[in-house]
Amino acid sequence: MADPLLSKWRVEASENLHDCRIFTLRRDWVRFERAGARRDFYVLQARPWVNVVPVKPDGSVILVRQYRHGTREVTIEFPAGIVDARDADPRAAAVRELLEETGYAAAEMTPLGKVRPNPAFIDTWCFTFLATGLVHQAQPHFDAYEEVEMLEATPAALNAWIREGAINHSLTLNAWRFYEMRSQNAGAPPRALAP
């Protein structure tokens, strides 16, 4: 069944304006029925992203600290990254990112959910996975413009960092919420992650 609200918006033209390596900027000319006119909207087209919640057998979680240029600050977050051309799917990207950023491999990589990071102007999905059965296999491997420090925290400490504002990355907060919901509903089947 077609959504009546969606039918009021009609894309009349699109053009790619600029390729910025990690996203493409596109301009759409859209006619909105109620306004009776068209206007331009800008969209960041990006490859899908992944977040990984690595949980050790004792229940502690692994996080990373790294510099983020958008806000010019160091953030605390879960291992994460872009699903790129070498990845078969989001799960493969999650496996790769966990190993690259922490040196850990997971016996199980379980899907927790997916979200749209900001549907107002970004067209991608962010997939979240739970990594368990962790085995340290290698030293972390960073890109030329990346340096990551690894942290471990109990769930209580992580929640305290959230309350204090030390963790403010929205996708990290979302991943943690997915994990908490799964923990509260242990035994429920994981969601399908098809985009």
N, C-alpha and C positions, 0 to 999 in steps of 0.2 A: 504494500500500500504506500503510495507516494505521500510524503509529508507536505501538508498544505502550506506551511511556513516556508519550506525550502523552495516550493514552486513560485514564490513571489520574487525570487532572485534569479536573474538570468545573466550569465557571463557572455558578453558580446564579442570580446576580443581579448587576447593575451599576448604579451611579449616578454621574452627573457631580456633583462637589462644588464645583468652583470654576473659573472661566475667568480665567486669568492673562495674557491677551493673547498670549504666545508659546507657551503650552501650556495644556492643560486637565487638571485633577486628577480622576481617576476612581477610585472604589473598586469592586473586584470581590469578591464573596463566592464562594469557591472550595472545593469539596470534593475532598480528596485521598484516594484509595482506601485507602492504607495507614494513614493517620491515623484514618480513619473519622469525621472531623468536618470542619466547614467553618471557615474563617477568612477574614479580609479581607486583601486585597492592594491596594496603591496603585500607580497607573500614571499617568505623565505622558504625555499624548497630545500629540504635536507634529507640525507640518508637516515634510516632509522638509527636509534640510539639504544644502548643497553645499560642496565644497572645490575650489579651483582651484590647480593647480601651473603657474604661468606660467614658461616657459623661453625665454630670449632666444637669438638665433642663436649667441652665443658660449658657450652652455651655462650661463650664470649664471641664477639663479632670482630671482624677485621675491617678497618676503615683506612683511608688514605688522606694525607694532607698535601695540597698542591696549590700552586699559584694559578689564579684565574684572571686573565687580563681584562675581561669585560668589566669587572668590579675592582680590579687591581688590588686584590686581597688574596690571602691564603685561606682556602676553605677545607673543611673536614667533610668527607663524602665517602660513599662506597665506590669500589672500583667500577669504572664505567668507560664508555667510549662509543665510537661510531661503528655501525655494521658496514664494513667496507667491502670492496670488490673481492677480496680474498676469502671472505666468509660465506659459507653456504647458506646460512640463515642466522637469525638473532642468537640462537643457542651457541653456535660456533663462535660468534663474536664475544659472547659472555665468557666462554672457556678461554679464548685468547686474551681478553682484557684482564681476567683474573690472574693468569700466569704472568703476563707482561708487567703488571703493576705490583704484584705481591710475591711472585715466585711460587704460588700455590696452585695445585691442580685439585679438582673436585671429583670424587667418585660419583656424585650425583649433582646434576644441574637441573633443578625443578622450576618450571615456570610459575611465577606468582601473579602476574597480571601485566597489563599494558595501559598506558595513558597517552593522551595528546598533550605535550608540554605547554603549548599555548595556541589553541586553535584560532585565535584572533588573527594571527599573522604567520604562523609556522605550520607547515603541512605534514609533519612527520609523527611517528609513534616512538615512544620509549618503552622498551620491554624490560621487565624486572624478573630476575632469576634468583633462586635460593641455591647457594653452593654448600654442600655438606660432604663429609668424608674427605676433609682436606688433608693433602699431603704436600709438604714443602719439597719442590722439585728442583728449583733453580734460583739464582739471584734475579731480582726484578730487572727488566729490560726497558729502557725509556727511549722515546723519540729524542731527536736532537734538541727540541725546545720543551722538554718535559723533565721534571724531577719530582719524585713522589716519595713521601715519608710514610711508612706504614705504622698504624696504631692498632691496639687491641683494646676493647672496652666491654664491660659487662652490659647487659641490657639496661640496668639501672643507671650506670654511668652515662650511657648514650642518651637516655631520656633526660638526665640532668643537663647534659650539654645542649639538648634541644630547648629545654625550658629556659636556660641561661642565654640562649641566642648564639652559642658557640657553633652550632650547626644550623645554617640558614639556607642551605641549598635545597630548593623545593623538590627536586627529583630524588634527593636522598631522603627527605622527609616522607615523600610518597612511597619509596621503596620500603622504608621502615614500617609504614602503616600496612602495606601489603603483607609484610612478614608477621606483624602483630596479629592481623586478622587470620592468617593461616595458623598461627600458634593457638589462637583462641578456638579455631574450628579444626583442630587436628583430626585427620582422617578424611576430611572433605576432599574430593578430587580437585586437582589444579585446573584452572581455566585454560581453555584453548587460546592460543596466541596468534592465530592467523590474522594478518592485517585486513 
